[in-house]
Amino acid sequence: MPQTRLKISVLGNGFFRSVGTLVSASVLGQAILVAVAPITTRLYGPADFGLFAVFTGVFSVLLVGSSLRYELAIPQPRGEGNAVSLLRLSLSLNAIAATLVGMMVIFAGGTLSRLLNIPEMTSVLWLLPLAILGAGTYRAFNFWAIRQHNFGTMAHTKVVQSVVNATFQIGCGLIGSGAVGLILGQVLGLTAGAHRLSRNVNLDLMRWSRLGFLRMQHLAVRYSRFPKFDVAAALTDTLSVQLPNLLLTALFTAEITGYYLLAERVLGVPLSLLSQSVGQVFYARSRKAVEDGRITSLTMKVSATLAIIVIAPAMAVFFAGEPLFVLIFGDAWREAGIFAGWLIIGFAAQFIFSSISLALMATDAQKLNFFVHLCMLAAKAGALLYGYAVGSPLVGIIAFTLVNLVGYLGATAVVVRHTRRYVLANTKSQSIGN
């Protein structure tokens, strides 16, 4: 009987129904992008995809700290006024960051392109501040929707983003825009949906006032653990994810980066979107789970379920990646299929960890989160550099996959162990208090 109650408490309260809503939208959105991939791979060459990958890497790294991670704190306050102040703080910091990035592009764009060994980058850097502004705004309102458990609207915007992305990439490709079309489609796609998510915000509370500014200052200090610890952890995590996009061009060629990007776009991005959907619902439920001492049970149940779901498709891609890519995208992308067959194994392990990693945020373990991501970053860099040392991109990809597999499965075990110790410590503390 106790086990039955535990199962109901872990799976109940609409958790997996909410996950299903977001996952369905993520799957549909990604299916749209995958469906048009056979078109975009014929409108754009591997070098175009390579430049797109480098831009995506730079953009993703800069976006991490654009709001100093205060958007993650939006679901936490009990009062709506404090939550709105955190939303306003996040939006303000993001706008400042976009302005600073614009200045960086003007004064140091050429230097950045040379460092990344891709001179063509200079022609697309003007899109960088626009991408930061749009994507950062969407992200802040997305966490407001998480607070409101407004998963239906979030799901709708995910589909809209993919439709906008695909439409502009194909349209620009037809007029021969080159890599600019790929980047413009992504920038517009990431921004789409922000207005709809903002509709549920109390506009009266969003008005500027001296009292509101003081409240923002107070909350910035109160939730300072996010910029202090989570920015570094998230930056390290994003660097580890984007490392191939940034390093493969510098170590090999833009074409190699293009092969990697296609494999990651078809396999890694869908898994990443699914993990974001699961993680967002997990995070929304985590506060109650922590209070009830169920966070370990929830973490283990979600991890086991995701492992069962991902094993079969991962094995299918491992054995049939190359012929599938040739059939769908053309013979020019054969090497991308070889990469995909190996990469899927590591992506699957990362999918499981990323989905439950926000348990570390819910239990104030930002330092541990940072340490995990720092270790993964160093190991991934070592794997790619090893491939460069032996003169083989494929060897680098295989080493990269093995690092992902071992590292992320180990990190998942670390999360489970931490939540168990956290619950025991809290239980002991409450017993002493009583």
C-alpha positions in Angstrom: 0.0 0.0 0.0 2.7 2.6 0.8 4.5 1.8 -2.5 1.2 2.4 -4.4 0.8 5.8 -2.7 4.4 6.7 -3.5 3.8 5.8 -7.2 0.7 7.9 -7.3 2.4 10.8 -5.7 5.3 10.6 -8.1 3.3 10.2 -11.3 0.2 12.0 -10.2 -0.8 15.7 -10.2 -0.7 15.8 -14.0 3.1 15.6 -14.1 3.3 13.4 -17.2 0.3 14.9 -18.7 2.1 18.3 -18.6 5.2 16.6 -19.9 3.1 15.1 -22.7 1.8 18.4 -23.7 5.2 20.0 -24.1 6.8 16.9 -25.5 4.1 16.6 -28.2 4.7 20.2 -29.2 8.5 19.7 -29.1 8.2 16.6 -31.3 5.9 18.3 -33.7 8.1 21.4 -33.9 11.2 19.3 -34.4 9.4 17.1 -36.9 8.8 20.2 -39.0 12.5 21.1 -39.0 13.5 17.5 -39.8 10.9 17.3 -42.5 12.3 20.3 -44.3 15.9 19.2 -43.8 16.1 17.3 -47.1 15.2 20.6 -48.7 17.6 22.8 -46.8 20.5 20.4 -47.3 19.9 20.9 -51.0 19.6 24.6 -50.8 22.6 25.1 -48.5 26.0 23.4 -48.6 28.1 21.9 -45.8 30.1 25.1 -45.6 26.9 27.1 -45.1 25.9 24.8 -42.3 29.4 25.1 -40.9 29.1 28.9 -40.7 25.6 28.6 -39.2 27.0 26.2 -36.6 29.7 28.6 -35.5 27.2 31.5 -35.3 24.9 29.3 -33.2 27.8 28.4 -30.9 28.7 32.0 -30.3 25.1 33.1 -29.8 24.3 30.2 -27.4 27.3 31.0 -25.2 26.4 34.7 -25.0 22.7 34.0 -24.4 23.5 32.0 -21.2 24.4 35.0 -19.2 22.3 37.7 -20.9 19.9 37.8 -17.9 22.4 36.5 -15.4 20.1 33.5 -15.0 17.5 35.5 -13.0 14.8 34.1 -15.3 15.3 30.7 -13.5 14.1 32.4 -10.3 10.8 33.6 -11.7 8.8 30.4 -10.7 10.1 30.4 -7.1 8.5 33.4 -5.2 5.2 32.8 -3.6 3.9 36.3 -4.3 3.1 37.4 -7.9 4.6 40.9 -7.3 8.1 39.5 -6.6 7.8 37.2 -9.6 6.9 40.1 -11.9 9.9 42.0 -10.5 12.2 39.2 -11.4 10.7 39.0 -14.8 11.3 42.8 -15.3 14.9 42.4 -14.0 15.5 39.6 -16.4 14.2 41.5 -19.4 16.2 44.6 -18.4 19.5 42.7 -18.1 18.9 41.0 -21.4 18.3 44.3 -23.2 21.6 45.6 -21.7 23.4 42.5 -22.8 22.1 42.8 -26.4 23.4 46.4 -26.5 26.8 45.3 -25.3 26.9 42.5 -27.8 26.1 45.0 -30.6 29.0 47.2 -29.5 31.3 44.1 -29.5 30.2 43.3 -33.0 31.1 46.8 -34.2 34.5 47.1 -32.6 35.7 43.4 -32.4 33.7 41.5 -35.0 36.7 41.0 -37.3 38.9 39.8 -34.4 36.3 37.2 -33.4 36.0 35.9 -36.9 39.8 35.4 -37.2 40.0 33.6 -33.8 37.3 31.2 -35.0 39.2 30.7 -38.3 36.1 31.6 -40.4 36.4 35.0 -42.0 32.9 34.7 -43.5 31.6 35.1 -40.0 32.0 38.9 -40.2 29.1 39.2 -42.7 26.5 37.6 -40.3 27.6 39.0 -36.9 25.1 41.9 -37.2 22.4 39.4 -36.4 24.0 38.5 -33.1 22.5 41.3 -30.9 19.1 40.8 -32.5 19.2 37.1 -31.6 20.2 37.9 -28.0 17.4 40.4 -27.6 14.7 38.2 -29.1 15.7 34.8 -27.6 16.4 36.3 -24.2 12.9 38.0 -24.1 11.2 34.7 -25.1 13.2 32.8 -22.4 12.1 35.2 -19.6 8.4 35.0 -20.6 8.8 31.2 -21.0 9.7 30.9 -17.3 6.8 33.1 -16.4 4.6 30.6 -18.2 6.3 27.8 -16.2 5.3 29.6 -13.0 1.7 29.8 -14.2 1.8 26.1 -15.3 0.7 27.5 -18.7 2.1 24.5 -20.6 -0.5 24.7 -23.4 0.6 28.1 -24.5 4.2 27.1 -24.2 3.5 24.1 -26.4 1.8 26.3 -29.0 4.8 28.7 -29.2 7.2 25.8 -29.7 5.3 24.8 -32.9 5.1 28.4 -34.1 8.9 28.8 -33.6 9.6 25.8 -35.8 7.2 26.9 -38.5 8.7 30.4 -38.7 12.3 29.0 -38.7 11.6 26.5 -41.5 9.6 29.0 -43.6 12.4 31.7 -43.6 15.2 29.2 -44.1 13.6 27.7 -47.2 12.5 31.1 -48.5 16.0 32.6 -48.1 17.6 29.4 -49.5 15.5 29.7 -52.7 16.9 33.2 -53.3 20.4 32.0 -52.7 21.1 33.9 -49.5 23.7 31.5 -48.2 24.3 31.0 -44.5 22.5 34.3 -43.7 19.2 32.5 -44.5 19.9 29.7 -42.0 20.8 32.2 -39.3 17.9 34.6 -40.0 15.4 31.8 -39.9 16.7 30.7 -36.5 16.8 34.2 -35.0 13.1 34.9 -36.1 12.1 31.4 -34.9 13.6 31.8 -31.4 11.8 35.2 -31.0 8.4 34.0 -32.2 5.9 33.4 -29.4 7.3 35.8 -26.9 4.3 38.2 -27.3 1.8 35.4 -26.7 3.6 34.2 -23.5 3.5 37.8 -22.2 -0.3 38.0 -22.2 -0.7 36.5 -18.8 1.6 39.0 -17.1 -0.1 41.6 -14.8 0.8 44.8 -16.7 0.1 47.0 -13.7 2.8 45.3 -11.8 5.2 45.7 -14.8 5.0 49.5 -14.6 8.2 51.3 -13.6 8.4 53.0 -10.2 10.9 53.8 -7.6 9.4 51.2 -5.3 9.5 48.7 -8.1 13.1 49.4 -8.8 14.0 49.0 -5.1 12.1 45.7 -5.1 14.2 44.6 -8.1 17.4 45.4 -6.2 16.2 43.5 -3.2 15.3 40.4 -5.2 18.6 40.6 -7.2 20.4 40.2 -3.9 18.0 37.6 -2.5 18.4 35.4 -5.6 22.1 36.2 -6.1 23.0 32.5 -6.1 21.8 32.3 -9.7 24.4 34.8 -11.1 27.0 33.7 -8.6 26.9 30.0 -9.3 24.4 29.1 -12.1 25.8 31.4 -14.7 29.2 29.7 -14.5 27.6 26.3 -14.5 25.3 27.0 -17.4 28.1 28.7 -19.3 30.2 25.6 -18.9 27.4 23.4 -19.9 26.6 25.4 -23.0 30.3 25.6 -23.9 30.4 21.8 -23.7 27.4 21.5 -25.9 28.6 24.0 -28.5 32.2 23.0 -28.3 32.1 21.0 -31.5 30.5 23.9 -33.4 33.3 26.2 -32.2 36.3 23.8 -32.3 35.7 21.6 -35.4 36.1 24.6 -37.7 39.2 25.9 -36.0 40.7 22.4 -35.9 39.5 21.0 -39.3 37.2 22.8 -41.8 33.8 24.4 -41.9 32.5 21.4 -43.9 33.3 19.0 -41.0 31.4 21.4 -38.7 28.5 21.3 -41.2 28.4 17.5 -41.1 28.4 17.6 -37.3 25.6 20.3 -37.2 23.3 18.3 -39.5 23.8 15.2 -37.3 23.2 17.2 -34.2 20.2 19.0 -35.7 18.5 15.8 -36.7 19.3 13.8 -33.5 20.7 16.0 -30.7 18.3 19.0 -31.0 15.1 16.9 -30.8 16.5 15.2 -27.7 17.5 18.5 -26.2 14.0 20.0 -26.8 12.4 16.9 -25.2 14.7 17.2 -22.2 13.9 20.9 -21.9 10.2 20.0 -21.9 10.6 17.3 -19.3 13.0 19.5 -17.3 10.6 22.5 -17.3 7.7 20.4 -15.9 10.1 18.7 -13.5 11.2 22.1 -12.2 7.7 23.4 -11.9 6.9 20.3 -9.7 10.2 20.2 -7.8 9.4 22.7 -5.1 6.5 20.7 -3.8 8.5 17.4 -4.2 11.3 18.9 -2.1 8.9 20.0 0.6 7.3 16.6 0.7 10.7 14.7 0.7 9.9 13.1 -2.7 12.5 14.7 -4.9 14.7 11.6 -5.0 11.8 9.4 -5.9 10.7 11.8 -8.6 14.2 12.1 -10.0 14.8 8.3 -10.2 11.4 7.6 -11.7 11.8 10.2 -14.5 15.4 9.0 -15.2 14.4 5.4 -15.5 11.4 6.2 -17.7 13.5 8.3 -20.1 16.2 5.6 -20.3 13.6 3.1 -21.4 12.2 5.5 -24.0 15.5 6.4 -25.6 17.3 3.1 -25.9 15.5 1.6 -28.9 15.8 4.6 -31.3 19.4 5.2 -30.3 20.3 1.6 -31.3 18.5 2.0 -34.6 20.5 5.1 -35.5 23.7 3.6 -34.3 23.4 0.7 -36.8 21.7 2.5 -39.7 22.8 6.2 -39.5 24.9 6.3 -42.6 22.4 4.8 -45.1 19.6 6.8 -43.6 21.4 10.1 -44.0 22.4 9.3 -47.6 18.8 8.3 -48.5 17.2 11.4 -46.9 19.7 14.2 -47.4 21.8 13.0 -50.3 25.2 11.4 -50.9 27.0 14.7 -50.1 26.0 14.2 -46.4 27.3 10.6 -46.1 29.9 11.6 -43.5 27.2 13.3 -41.4 25.4 9.9 -41.2 28.6 8.3 -40.0 29.0 11.0 -37.3 25.3 10.5 -36.4 25.7 6.8 -35.8 28.2 7.5 -33.1 26.9 10.7 -31.7 23.4 9.3 -30.8 24.9 7.2 -28.0 26.2 10.2 -26.2 23.2 12.3 -27.0 20.9 9.7 -25.3 22.9 9.8 -22.1 22.9 13.6 -22.2 19.1 13.6 -22.7 18.6 11.7 -19.4 20.9 13.9 -17.4 19.6 17.2 -18.8 16.0 16.3 -18.0 16.6 15.9 -14.3 19.5 18.2 -13.8 17.2 21.0 -12.5 16.9 18.9 -9.4 20.2 20.5 -8.5 18.6 24.0 -8.8 15.7 23.0 -6.6 18.0 21.7 -3.9 20.4 24.7 -3.9 23.3 22.7 -5.4 24.5 25.2 -7.9 28.1 24.6 -7.0 27.8 20.8 -7.7 26.1 21.6 -11.0 29.0 23.8 -12.0 31.5 21.2 -11.1 29.7 18.5 -13.2 29.6 20.8 -16.2 33.2 21.9 -15.8 34.4 18.3 -15.8 32.3 17.5 -18.9 33.7 20.6 -20.7 37.3 19.6 -20.1 36.7 16.0 -21.1 34.9 17.0 -24.3 37.6 19.4 -25.3 40.2 16.7 -24.7 38.3 14.3 -26.9 38.2 16.7 -29.9 41.8 17.7 -29.4 42.7 14.0 -29.5 41.0 13.7 -32.8 43.0 16.7 -34.1 46.3 15.2 -32.8 45.7 11.9 -34.8 44.5 13.9 -37.8 41.0 12.3 -37.9 37.7 14.1 -37.3 35.9 10.7 -37.0 38.3 9.6 -34.1 37.5 12.9 -32.4 33.7 12.3 -32.8 34.0 8.7 -31.4 36.1 10.0 -28.4 33.5 12.8 -27.9 30.7 10.2 -27.8 32.4 8.0 -25.2 33.0 11.0 -23.0 29.3 11.9 -23.3 28.1 8.4 -22.5 30.3 7.8 -19.4 30.2 11.4 -18.2 26.4 12.0 -18.4 25.4 8.7 -16.9 27.8 9.3 -14.1 26.4 12.8 -13.6 22.9 11.3 -13.5 24.0 9.1 -10.6 25.5 12.1 -8.9 22.1 14.0 -9.1 20.2 11.0 -7.6 22.8 10.7 -4.8 22.7 14.4 -4.0 18.9 14.5 -3.7 18.9 11.5 -1.4 21.5 13.2 0.9 19.5 16.5 0.7 16.3 14.8 1.8 18.0 12.9 4.6 19.6 16.1 5.8 16.3 18.0 5.8 14.6 15.2 7.6 17.2 15.1 10.3 17.1 18.9 10.6 13.3 18.8 11.1 13.6 16.1 13.7 16.1 18.1 15.7 13.8 21.1 15.4 10.9 19.2 16.8 
